[in-house]
Amino acid sequence: MAAPLHPDCQTLLEMIRAAGRQPLEAMETGPARAQYAAGRLVLQPPPPDVAETRDLRLPSGIAMRLYRPQGSRAEEVLPCLVFAHGGGWVFGDLATHDHLVRSLCNASGCAVLAVDYRLAPEHPFPAAIDDYAEAVAHAAAHASALGIDPTRLAVGGDSAGGNLAAVAALMARDGRLPALRLQLLLYPVTDMAQGHDSHARFTSDLPLTAAGMRWFRDRYAPEPAGWADWRASPLRAADLSGTAPAFVLTVGHDPLRDEGCDYARRLEREGVPVSHLHVAGLLHGALTMCAVIRPALDLIAMAGLALRRGLA
């Protein structure tokens, strides 16, 4: 049995019902994106100040934003998190995750390089991981210009972004990307097959349900033959050993709960140092809903502390 939902999560569900919001599976991509973007104004607090933001572009044209934390000096060389936003590979951009990224930046004392990777269905798998991998490589290759330390890099993201970070950690282990010090996986997608028990359990009355995850998958990776590819389903990689130490966050009311827990267990079993934080009473997406779900602010602070320690 799942633990009861936190009262703030109940408040969120009441807000969703009062707004008459349609479930994802009943919507087309464009209106669903607009609904998601509009929610940011209600669900997120004002963004905290940071020392600096700098808008950048990869050679391929992909937009990025570099954040430097409050209290850092302009000439200071900082460790860096390369961040991939969530949104099912279909939603999200630099604006929708600005509060989360700024908060992680300040809590960790690290620079954060947020990546506006291409979205599905216009750009299906593996476009997102290709863009994110390019950004991780760029961070190391241009560390001096960015004011970051290429020997203290982390990858991380929430939900679909956690999926991209887990894949990048495997690529770094195999020498396809620069060496990493940490992977920060915040309720990550790890298995496209969606066969874990939590997908059967969480089918209604939540912002993200099993049907919603199928809606995202249909746009990002519609061909079942591709679901076993470790670049789509890192849980299906033959070997996770040798990847960077991990901080894994899972929440109780989430169709992704069990695959995230399985990923943390596999990492530990295969010799990777893991800190796994499971918060039973929260729901998927809480970190970008912390104007309503107030305990999420504490989780962001804990993730920031994990970054600070992992990149020290």
N, C-alpha and C positions, 0 to 999 in steps of 0.2 A: 504494500500500500504506500502511495506517495504521501508525504507530510502535507498538512493543510497549507494552502496558499497564504502567504503573508497578507495582512490586511491592505497594504498598499497595492498589491497585485489585484485584490478584489476590487479596490477602487478603480483601477485601470480598466478591468473588465466591465464595470458599470458604465464607465465613460464610453467605452466602445459600443456597448449596447444602446446607450442613449443617443449616440451619433448615428446609429443605423448603418455602421460600416459594413460593407459587403465582404464576404470571405474571398480570399485570393482566387480560389478555383472558379469563382463566378465572374471573374473580371478579365478584360484584355490587358495587355502589357502596359500600354500608355496610361490609362486611368489608374491602374494599380501603382505605377511609379508616382503619379501625382498625389495619390492618397498617402503613400509612404513619406514623400517629401513634406507634405503639409503637416504630418504628425510631429515633425521635429519641433515646430514652433510651440506646441502644447506640451510635449513630453520631456523636453530638455531645458535645463536652467540656462541662464545667460552664460556664454563661454568665459572661462577665467582668462585673465591677462597672462601672456607669456612675454619673454624678453624680445622675441623677434619671430616673424614669419616671413618666409621668402618663397614666392611662387616660381617654379622651375618646370622645365620640360626635358624629357628624355630625347635622345636623337630620333627615336621613332615617332615623337610627337605626343607621347603620353604625359599628361600633366601630373605634377607632384607638388607638395608643399612641405617645406622644411620648417620645423618649429624648434625654438631654443627656449629652455625653461627660465622662469623667473629667477633672478639672482645670478645668472650666468654672465660672464664677461664676453665681450665681442671677440676677443682673441683666444678664448679658452677652447681647447680641443676636447670635445665631448664624446662619450659613447653614444651609440645611435640605435634606435629601433626603427626598422623599415616596416611600416604598418599597412595592412590591407583591410579595407573596410568590409563589413558584412552587408547583407542585402540579397542573399541567394544568387549572387553573380548577375542579378537582373536589376537590382535597385542600388542606390547609394552613390555617393561622390564625396568630394572633399568637404562639402558643406554639411552633409548629414551626420558626419562623424567628427565635426570640428570640436565639439565639447569634450567628447571622449579622448580625442588625441591630445588636446591641450591639458586635460586633467592628468593623463598618463605622463605627459612631458614634465609637468611640474612635480608630480609625485615621485618620479624616478630620478629627476635631475639630469635626464638624458635628452639629447636631441631626438626628434621623431621626424622621419621622412614618410609622409603619407602619400599613397600611390592611387591615382584615379584611373585604374585599369579599365580596359574596354569591357562592356557589358553584353550579356546575352539578352535576347536571342539573335541580335544583330551580329554578335561575335561569340559563337559558342565555344565550348571546350575544344582546344586548350588555350584559347586566346588570353584568358585572365592570368593563367600561370605563366605564360610567355612574357606578358607585360610585367608582372610582379618580379619574375626572375631577372629581367633586364634591369629593373630598379635596384635590386639587391646588388647585382654586379656593378652597377653605376655608382652606388654609394661607396663601395670599396675603391673603385678605380679613380674616383674624383674626391676622395676623402679630404684632401688638403683644401680644395676650393669650398667644400661644404663645412669645414671646421670640425670634422669628426675623426675619430680614431678608427682606422680600418681593422684593427685587431680586437675591437670591442663592439661587434655588431650583433644585433638580435633581429629575429623576424617575429612577427606577431599579427594577430587580427582576431576579429570576432566573427563567429558563425562561418559564412563562406570565406571570409578573410582568414579565419583560423585554419580552414582547409588549405588555402594557398600557402600559409606559413608552414604548415606541417610538410607539405610537398617540397617547399624550398629547403627545409632542414634536411630532407633526404637527398636533395640535389647537392647541398653543401657537403654532406657526408661523403658523397661519391665524387667530389672534386669538380662538379659542374658549376658550383657557385663558391664564393669565398667562405672561409671558415667562419663559424658562428659561435657565439658564447651562450645563447639562450633562444628557445622557441616559446613564445607566449601564445597559448592556444585557449581562446575564450569561447566557451561552448561551441567547439568546432564541428564541422561536417567531416566525417572520416570514412563513410561507406555509402556509395551511391545506390547500393542494392536496397537500402532502407528496410532491411529484414529484422532489425532488432525489436525486442518486445515493446520498447517505448514508442515505436511507430504505431503499433497496434493499440496502445493504451491512450495516447493523446490525439484524439480524432475530432474534438469539437471544443468550443468555448474557450479557446486560447488564441492569442495573436498569431502564433505559429502552430499549425496542426500537421498531421501526417499528410493530409490532402494538399496543404500549402507547400510542403516540401516536395511533393510530386510535381506540383505546378512549377516550382523553381527548376527541378531536375529536367522537366520536359523542355525547358528553354535552354538550359546550359549544356546538358548531356543527354539528348533525347534517344540516343542509340544504346540499347542494352549491352551491345558488344563492347562498348567503351567503359562500362561501369567497373570492370575488373582492373583497368589500367590504374596503377598506383598514383599517377598524376591526378586522377579524379578521386580515387579512393585510397588514401594513404594507409588505411587499416589493412588493405589487401597487399601491401608491399611484402615481399618475401622475408625481409629482414629490416628491423628498425634499429638494430644496435649501431652504436657509433654516432648517432645523431646528437645534436646539442642538448644539454640539459633542458628540461621542460617545466613550465608552469602551466597546468591545465585546470581550467575552471569549468565545472558542469553545474547545471541547475536541475531541480527536481521535476518541474512541470514543463517538459521539453521533449518533443519527439527525438531529438538528438542526444538525449541523456545517456542512453546505454552505449551508443557507439563512442561517445566521448570518454565514458568510464572505461570501456574496453581498450581504447587507445592508450590511456594513462597506464592501465595494467600491463599492456604489452610492452610499452616503453620500459617500465620498471623490470619486468621479467627478462628483458633482453639487455639489461645492464645500463640503461640510461637513467641518470639521476632525475627524479620526478618529484615535484610538489603538486599534489592533486587536491584542489579545494572543491568540495561538493556542497552546494547550498540548497537544501531540500525544499524550502518554501518559496523559491523564486521561479520565475518563468523566463523563457527564451526572450532575448532582446532587452533584458532589464538594464544593461549598462548604457543604453541609449534612451532610457525612459526614466532617468533618475530625478526629474522634477516631480514625478508621481511616486516612483518606487525608490524611496529614500535610502534603503540599505544598499542600493547599488553604488552609492558614493563610497561606502566603505570597501566594497569589492574593488573599485577602481584604485583606491589607495593601496590595497593589498597587492594588486597586480603591479602597481608602480614600485612598491617596495621590493617585489621579486625582481623587477628589472634593475633597480638600483644595486641590489646584492649580486645579481648574476653578471652585471657588467662592471662591477667595481674593479 
